[in-house]
Amino acid sequence: MALSRSNWRSMAEAIAIPIGAILVAMVLFGIFCAFYGKNPFAIYASIYKSAFSNWRAFQGSLLRAAPLMLTALCTALPARLGLMIIGNEGALVMGALGAITAGLLLSYGSVLPPPEQVQNLLGVPPVVVMLAMALAGMAAGGIWIGIAGALRHYRAVNETISSLLMNYIAIALLNHLVEGPMKDPASLNKPSTFPLPEIYKLGNIPSTRIHYGLIFGLILCIVAYFLIQHTTFGFAARTAGGNVKAARVAGLPVGKLTVTICFLAGACAGLAGMVEVAAVQGQANASIVAGYGYAGILVAFVARYNPLAAILVSILLGGIVASGGALQRTFGMPDATVLLFQGLVFIVVLYSESLYGRFPIFKDKPPEPAPPNPLHSSPCISLGVAEKQDKLKRTSKHPAPFSSPDSATPKFEV
Amino acid sequence: MTEVADAVTQAMTPIPGVVPPPDLEVVNMSKHFGTLIALDNVSMKLKPATFHALLGENGAGKSTLVKCIMGFYKPTSGQVMIDGRVCQIDSPRDAQRYGIGMVYQHFTSVPSMTVAENLVLSRYDSPGLINWKQEYQELTAFMEAAPFKLPLDATIAQLAAGQKQKLEILKQLYLKSKILILDEPTSVLTPAEADEVLGLIRQQVTDGKISVLMISHKFREIMAFADEITVLRKGKFAGAGRVKDLTVSEMAEMMMGEKREPQPVKKVAHREPIPVLEIRDIHANKDNGLEAVAGVNLTVHSGEIVGIAGISGNGQRELVEVLAGQRPATAGQVLVNGEPYTMTRAEMDKHRVFVLPEEPLRNACVPHMSVAENLALRTFDRPPQAKGFLLVFKAIHEMALGLINTFKIKTPSPETPVGNLSGGNIQRTVLARELHSDHIKLLIAANPCFGLDFAAVDYIHGQILEARNRGVAILLVSEDLDELLKLSDRILVISGGKFAYESKTEEADFAQIGQSMAGH
C-alpha cells in the first residue's frame, strides 16, 4: 500500500541523512588528522577501541551519554513547538544549584552549616533527599527555560537569543554563589559549595561504574517521546508548532503550551544538573559547566528532535567524548581535538538539514497502476492535482529548523 | 461584448506606430509527471493583439500548459512557436527574451521592499550598482504612462490584494512583455477591482500593444473581456472558439463535458430566530498596529446567513481573525448564546462554534501533519479519540476514513501530510472537520470558495445552506458578491473597518452596495 511505502522511504531518509552527515564529518576530521601528521584510520580505531570495544570502555561512553540525553531534551521538546531553545547549559547549571541547595538544606539544615553541624546530619532518609534534589533541580531548570518561553510568548522576545544569554547569567550566578554566599571555606583552590554527605549521593547501577543518571536519561527520553507522540498535550504542541494560526482556530492555549513545554524542557536539563551534582561532583562548582548543555543541542539536532533517537546519538557522542583522553595520551593530539570533531559534526548536520527531499531515491514513486481505491473511482474532476503538487513539493527545500517561520507566537501580544 | 470583439477584429490589423505582439502557437504539447498525464497533446494559437482565455476546471491542465510555455516545466513533447518559428524556452528568463511574461496566481513580490524596489528587482538585467535617482525618474515616467498607478514608495506589505495584483501586472508591462499570461489574476480581487484591472488590460490589447492569455474560471469575465477561448478538460483539448459565437452554457458544456443548470437555492424559513452571535463594538488592529476594525456591531441569528461584503483590506479579515481567536480585539465584546466568548477551546466546544477561515492551508491546517491528524484537530482531546490524556489512534484513523469518504477528499492515505494535497482537497479537509458535526451552532466562514472550481463551489455552497437550514447561525465574509447575494439572508458592507450598509438580501440595492463598498 502507498502508505507503508511512503513511510518506509521517509524513514530511510531520516536515518540515512544524519548518518551520512556524520560520515562526512568523519572524513573532514580525518583530513584534519592527516594534516596533523596522524593516520586518521588509526585515530578512528582508537576512538572505537576506547569508547565501544568492550563493556568497560562502553560504560565510560554511557556515563557521558547520561547527561546528554537529558540536555538534548531541552532543545528537542521546544523544537516540536517551533521554538529553538539553546539555554541547555544555563538550565543545567540552575538545576545543579537547585539540587545542591535542596540537598544541603535537607542534610544540614543550612547551605552554610557550622562545623559542628557537618558531623550531625538531620537524618532525613536518602530517598527523600534524592527525590527532593531531583525535584528542586527540575523546578530550577524548568523555571529558567520557562522564563525564556514566557518572554517569547508574552513579549515576543526571541527565545534563541534570550535562552543563550541566560546561559551566561546562570553561569555567573553559579560562580558568584560558590565563591561567596554558598562557599565551603575548606574549598580553597577550587571554590565549591559544601559537599553532599556520601549517603545522599546518587549511587551506581550495581556492578557497573555507571550512575543512576543514565536511567533518568533513558526514562525521560522515552517519556518525552510518549508525551509528544501519544498524548493530547503532545498533539496540541505539535499543532501549535506546525501552524500557530491553526492552533488558535482550534482554540488551543498557545501561551500555556509554550510555557509548559519550555518548563518541561528546562526541567530535563535541570535534572542533568542534579545528576552532575548528586552523582558526579558531589557539590556544585565550576566543573558543573562541562559543556554537556551545548553538546545536548548537537544531540538534539542530529536526532532531529526525536527523543528516542536522542538516546542513540547521546551514546555515540558520549563515546566520542570518552575517547578524548585516549587521543591525547596515544596520539599526543590537543585535548580540544574532540571539540573540533564535535563542531564539525554539528556544522555538517546543520547543513544536512537542507538535503531532505533532495535525493530521488527517497522520493515516493507515483503509484504504477492506480490503486483500487474507492475515491479514485468516483468521477473526480481534480484528478491528478494532488500528485502533481506532491511532486512539486518534494523538489522544493525541506524546511530547516532555523528557517521555518512556524514559531509558536509570531506577533507581539499581551 | 460584441462591440469589444468587433473592435478587436479591427485591431488585428497592425496599428501604425505600435509594435504588434508576436503570434504564439502551441503545437501538440504533452506533459507527463511520472505516469500521470497532466497535459495530453494540446494545441492552441494566440493571435496577435487578442485576449485569449484558457478555460477549464481545477486540474484540467491549464497551469501545466502555461508553465510549459514559460519554460517553468520541460514539456514531454510538443513545441512552442513564436511568429511561426520553433522556440526553445528552457526557463522563464528565456520566455522573457521572447517577450512572454507571466502573472502568477500568487504574489511574487518581496513584502518588505517598496514598489520601486520590486519593479527594479524584477528586471533580469539588473545592474550591479543601481542608480536610484535615475531609476526613480524612469519609474515615475513609466507610472505616468501605466494603465494603473501605485505609490512607488509604499512597501508591498502595505498594499491591498488588488494593488498587489496590479503590481504584478505592472511588472510585466515594465519588462515590456508583449504576451501576458495571467493565471487566475482576479481570484484575489473583488468584482469591481477585477473589472477595473481587466478593463485596463483589455484597453492595452485593443490598442494592439499586447496579447493576453488568461486562465480563468469566471464566465462573467470571459464574456466581458475575452475574444477567444480554448477549453481544456482533464489534460486534453476540449474545444475552442470565439467568445461572440458562444454562449455561457456552451462554454460550460465544453468545460464540464455535460450541461448543468445552476441549482436553485432552497431556503427554509425559521420561525423564531434566536440571537447566536453578538458582536459589540469590536475594535482590532492590523499587523502594523493601525486600526483595521473600528467598532462594529452585529447580531447573527440561528438559521440565518449574514453576509459581509467589502473590498479586501477594509477590516473583514481582521474581524474574522478576531472571531476565530487568531487576533486579539483591542476593545469590545463578543457574545455567543448570550455569554461572553473569548475563543477558548472550552467555549468553542460548549457553544459549538466552527470556523472556515480563508486560505485554509495557512489558517486552519498544519501542513506537515497528516490528513487524519488535521481532521482530528477539533476532537482529539475528547473521547473516543482520547482516553484521558492518551490519544486513541484507531479512533482518529477511523474518523478520518469516514470523513475522507463522505467529503470525497482525494488523498493517497489518511497518513499523507495535508500540505501535499491540492488546494481543493485541503479545503475539503477543513470543511469536513468544521462541518461534519451535527451539533454545530455557529459557523464563521471567510471566502470559503476562493480559487475553487465549479463543482467544489457548488458543493461548499450546498453544505453551507444545508447547515443554515438546520438552524446554524452563519457569518459569511466573502469578496465574491454573487456568492453573498446567493447565500445570505442579510447583507452588510464593510468599509474602512465599519459597516456602511445593511439590508435584507431580497431588498438589497445593488447600486448602493457598490457605492458603500467603494466608500461613498
Interface residues (C-beta under 8 A of the other chain):
Chain A: M1 A2 L3 S6 N7 H230 T231 T232 F233 G234 F235 A236 R238 T239 G242 N243 K245 A246 A247 R248 V249 A250 G251 L252 P253 K365 P366 P367 E368 P374 L375 H376 S378 C380 I381 S382 L383 G384 V385 A386 E387 K388 Q389 D390 K391 K393 K411 E413 V414
Chain B: F33 G34 T35 L36 I37 A38 E57 N58 G59 A60 T64 K234 G235 D287 A324 G325 Q326 P328 M343 T344 R345 A346 E347 M348 D349 V355 P357 R362 N363 A364 C365 V366 P367 H368 M369 E373 N374 A376 L377 R378 F380 D381 A386 F389 L390 L391 I404 N405 K408 I409 K410 T411 P412 S413 E415 T416 G419 N420 L421 S422 G423 G424 N425 D453 A455 A456
